[in-house]
């Protein structure tokens, strides 16, 4: 079942919310602004619903760093100054974090309006992104499709087609908090299929080197409660996780991340080689969420993507999209409640 509602306006442009409900009473809500995943409401024993993700209002989504639940592109993660080389030539792209380009830069997917094509079980957002739009080379035809299945899965399909060599490394920046009450994610348990994580420069740009996770707070190869791990990380500037995990070689049927709290669980599948995990370490009163008080560790983002290490090590998988080609990427979330 599909319903649509007016959600407000951004810069004089109307924003529409699309809500899909499956046969189990699960409700997925997405917005055409930023191709945003706004809510995932699951039934509760008392006959109401609980939202499993953090969401905000339009004022929050419209902030330059308001990535909550948004589609991210053309390039998820960070591109350092001088790092992007296409067809053998260095390419400069707009920066929005000092000299670094984060999540597609100041005019990435998260800032754009998309055309919606909605059906009973999915919504597809499409638009053409030109160099004049976001400062990246190539005209990119992009689509982002959200599907809510009858088996209680949310599947996000990204496609990109370009007329000129560019990059295409999309993800979604959804934040999870599975608690029924307004608690932090410190009582959540996390498992990651990652024996190592990528080394970062002080600017958080990847160096290309990897660091072993064994016997460190970054080791989530077995299910581990987040609270103790986060407490071990309070002496570093991040005061928590804000790291790119190198996903082990795996089959498509094997999950890359599993997050759980009590009976509620989210299992994430991705064919790509990296997951960024961010535990909202410095969130404070400057942010506003609809159902949670903003504070450190109020949510956890798990962003499946292709590692930006390919920008500095040509031997690694890169996110280049060649002229005249297209590519499809998918992230699948299976959840129990």
C-alpha positions in Angstrom: 0.0 0.0 0.0 1.3 3.5 -0.9 0.3 6.9 0.5 1.7 10.3 -0.3 1.8 13.4 1.9 3.0 17.0 1.8 6.1 17.3 4.0 6.8 21.0 3.6 9.1 23.2 1.5 12.8 23.7 1.1 13.9 26.9 -0.7 10.4 27.3 -2.0 10.3 23.7 -3.4 7.6 21.4 -2.2 8.8 18.2 -0.5 6.7 15.0 -0.7 6.7 12.0 1.6 6.0 8.5 0.2 5.0 5.8 2.7 4.9 2.1 1.7 3.2 -0.4 4.1 3.7 -4.1 3.7 1.4 -6.9 4.7 3.1 -7.1 8.1 2.3 -3.5 9.0 5.9 -2.3 8.5 6.0 1.3 7.1 8.8 2.8 5.0 8.8 6.5 4.4 11.0 8.3 1.9 11.3 11.9 0.7 12.0 13.3 -2.7 14.4 15.8 -1.2 17.8 14.1 -1.0 16.2 10.8 -1.9 15.9 10.5 1.9 15.0 7.5 4.0 12.9 9.3 6.6 11.3 6.5 8.7 11.1 2.7 9.2 8.2 2.1 11.5 7.7 -1.5 12.8 4.6 -2.8 14.7 4.9 -3.1 18.5 3.0 -5.5 20.8 0.7 -2.7 22.0 -0.6 -2.0 18.5 1.5 1.1 17.8 4.7 1.5 15.8 8.4 2.1 16.6 10.7 4.0 14.3 14.1 2.2 14.1 16.0 5.1 12.5 16.8 8.6 13.5 14.9 11.3 11.7 14.5 15.0 11.8 12.4 17.8 10.3 13.1 19.7 7.1 15.2 22.3 8.9 17.5 19.5 10.0 17.6 17.9 6.6 18.4 21.2 4.9 21.5 21.8 7.0 24.7 21.4 4.9 25.7 18.4 7.0 22.2 17.1 7.5 22.9 13.7 5.9 20.5 11.8 8.1 19.0 9.0 6.0 19.9 10.7 2.7 21.3 9.3 -0.5 25.0 10.1 -0.7 26.9 10.6 -4.0 28.5 10.9 -6.3 31.2 9.7 -3.9 30.5 8.4 -0.4 33.3 9.3 2.0 36.2 11.6 1.6 38.3 12.7 -1.4 41.4 14.6 -0.4 42.9 17.5 -2.3 44.7 16.2 -5.4 43.6 12.6 -4.8 41.1 12.2 -7.7 42.7 11.1 -11.0 40.5 10.2 -14.0 41.9 8.9 -17.3 45.3 9.8 -16.1 44.6 13.4 -15.3 44.1 15.0 -11.9 40.5 16.3 -11.4 39.6 19.0 -8.9 36.2 18.7 -7.2 34.5 21.2 -4.8 35.5 20.9 -1.1 33.2 21.2 1.8 35.4 20.1 4.7 38.5 22.2 4.6 40.3 21.0 1.5 38.5 17.7 1.5 35.4 16.8 -0.5 33.0 14.9 1.8 29.9 12.8 0.6 29.9 14.4 -2.9 30.8 17.9 -1.8 28.6 20.9 -1.2 26.1 20.0 -3.9 26.0 16.2 -3.6 23.0 14.0 -3.9 21.9 14.8 -0.4 21.2 18.4 -1.4 19.2 17.7 -4.5 15.6 17.1 -5.4 14.6 14.0 -7.3 11.7 13.0 -9.5 9.6 10.2 -7.9 8.0 7.2 -9.5 6.0 5.4 -6.8 4.4 2.0 -6.7 2.8 -0.3 -4.1 6.2 -1.7 -2.9 8.8 0.7 -4.1 9.7 4.3 -4.9 12.3 5.2 -7.5 13.9 8.6 -7.5 15.7 9.8 -10.6 17.5 12.9 -11.9 20.4 14.0 -14.1 23.4 15.5 -12.3 25.6 17.7 -14.5 29.1 19.1 -13.8 27.3 22.4 -13.3 25.2 20.8 -10.6 27.9 19.3 -8.4 31.3 20.1 -9.9 32.2 16.5 -10.8 33.0 15.6 -14.4 30.4 13.9 -16.6 26.7 14.1 -16.9 25.3 11.4 -14.7 21.8 9.9 -14.9 21.2 8.5 -11.5 18.4 6.5 -9.9 17.8 5.5 -6.3 15.1 2.9 -5.6 13.7 2.0 -2.2 11.8 -1.3 -2.0 10.0 -2.7 1.1 9.5 -6.4 0.7 6.9 -8.7 2.1 9.8 -10.4 4.0 10.6 -7.3 6.0 13.6 -6.1 4.0 14.5 -2.6 2.8 16.5 -2.8 -0.5 18.2 0.3 -1.9 19.3 0.1 -5.5 21.5 2.8 -7.0 22.2 3.1 -10.7 24.4 5.6 -12.5 25.2 6.1 -16.2 27.7 8.7 -17.5 28.7 10.2 -20.8 32.2 11.0 -19.4 34.6 9.2 -17.0 33.6 10.1 -13.5 33.1 8.4 -10.1 30.0 6.6 -8.8 30.2 5.4 -5.2 26.8 5.9 -3.6 25.4 4.9 -0.2 22.8 5.8 2.3 23.5 7.7 5.5 20.8 6.2 7.7 21.3 6.2 11.5 19.9 3.3 13.5 18.7 3.3 17.1 16.7 0.2 17.9 15.8 1.2 21.5 12.1 1.4 22.4 13.0 4.2 24.9 15.2 7.2 24.3 18.5 5.5 25.1 21.8 5.6 23.3 23.2 2.8 21.1 25.7 1.8 23.8 23.4 -1.1 24.7 23.5 -2.4 21.1 25.5 -5.3 19.9 27.5 -5.0 16.6 29.1 -7.6 14.4 31.2 -6.6 11.3 32.8 -8.9 8.7 36.0 -7.0 9.0 39.4 -8.1 10.2 40.9 -4.7 9.6 40.1 -1.0 9.1 41.8 1.7 7.0 44.4 4.0 8.3 43.4 7.7 8.3 45.3 10.9 8.0 44.4 13.6 10.6 42.0 15.0 8.0 40.3 11.6 8.0 41.3 11.0 4.4 42.5 7.4 3.8 46.2 6.7 3.4 45.5 3.3 1.7 47.1 1.3 4.5 45.1 -1.1 6.7 45.3 -1.7 10.4 44.5 -5.1 12.0 41.4 -5.1 14.3 42.4 -8.0 16.5 42.8 -7.2 20.2 41.6 -3.6 19.7 38.3 -1.7 20.3 37.7 -2.0 16.5 37.3 -5.8 16.6 33.7 -6.7 15.9 34.2 -10.0 14.1 32.2 -11.6 16.9 29.1 -9.8 18.3 30.3 -7.1 20.7 28.4 -4.6 22.8 29.1 -1.1 21.7 29.2 0.5 25.1 32.5 -1.0 26.3 34.2 -0.4 22.9 33.1 3.2 22.8 34.4 3.8 26.4 37.8 2.4 25.2 37.9 5.1 22.5 37.2 8.2 24.6 40.9 9.2 24.6 41.1 9.7 20.8 39.7 12.8 19.1 36.8 11.0 17.6 35.7 9.7 21.1 34.1 6.8 19.3 33.9 5.1 15.9 34.3 7.1 12.8 36.2 4.6 10.7 36.3 2.8 7.4 36.2 -1.0 7.9 37.7 -3.2 5.2 35.1 -5.9 4.6 36.5 -9.4 4.2 35.9 -11.3 1.0 32.4 -12.6 1.2 29.5 -14.1 -0.8 26.4 -12.0 -1.6 24.4 -14.1 0.9 26.8 -13.3 3.8 26.0 -10.2 5.8 28.6 -7.4 6.2 27.1 -6.0 9.4 24.6 -7.1 12.1 23.2 -4.7 14.7 21.0 -5.9 17.5 19.3 -4.7 20.6 17.1 -7.2 22.4 14.8 -8.9 19.9 15.3 -6.1 17.3 18.0 -6.7 14.7 19.2 -5.2 11.4 21.3 -7.3 9.1 23.0 -5.5 6.2 24.2 -7.0 2.9 26.5 -5.4 0.4 28.8 -6.7 -2.3 31.3 -3.8 -1.8 34.5 -3.8 0.1 34.0 -1.2 2.9 31.6 -0.1 5.6 32.0 3.3 7.3 30.8 3.1 10.9 30.0 6.3 12.7 28.6 6.5 16.3 27.5 10.1 16.3 30.2 10.9 18.8 29.9 14.6 19.2 26.2 15.2 18.5 24.7 17.8 20.8 22.0 20.4 21.2 22.6 21.8 17.7 20.8 18.8 16.3 17.1 18.0 16.6 15.6 14.5 16.2 11.9 13.7 16.3 12.0 10.9 18.8 15.4 11.0 20.4 17.3 13.6 22.4 20.5 14.5 20.4 23.6 13.6 22.3 26.8 11.5 21.8 26.1 8.0 20.6 22.4 8.6 20.0 22.7 6.6 16.7 25.0 4.5 14.6 25.5 4.9 10.8 26.7 1.9 8.8 27.5 3.1 5.3 28.3 0.4 2.7 30.5 1.7 0.0 33.7 1.2 -2.1 36.7 2.1 -0.1 38.3 5.5 -1.0 41.7 3.8 -0.5 41.4 3.1 -4.3 42.1 6.8 -4.8 45.6 6.5 -3.4 46.4 2.9 -4.3 45.7 2.0 -8.0 45.9 -1.7 -7.0 42.8 -1.5 -5.0 39.2 -1.5 -6.2 38.2 2.0 -7.4 34.8 3.7 -7.8 35.5 5.0 -11.3 32.7 4.9 -13.8 34.0 5.0 -17.4 32.5 7.1 -20.1 29.5 5.5 -21.8 29.0 2.9 -19.1 26.6 2.4 -16.2 26.8 0.5 -12.9 24.3 -0.8 -10.3 25.0 -1.0 -6.5 22.7 -2.4 -3.9 22.4 -2.3 -0.1 19.9 -4.7 1.5 18.7 -4.5 5.1 16.8 -7.4 6.7 15.2 -6.7 10.1 13.4 -8.4 12.9 11.4 -6.8 15.6 
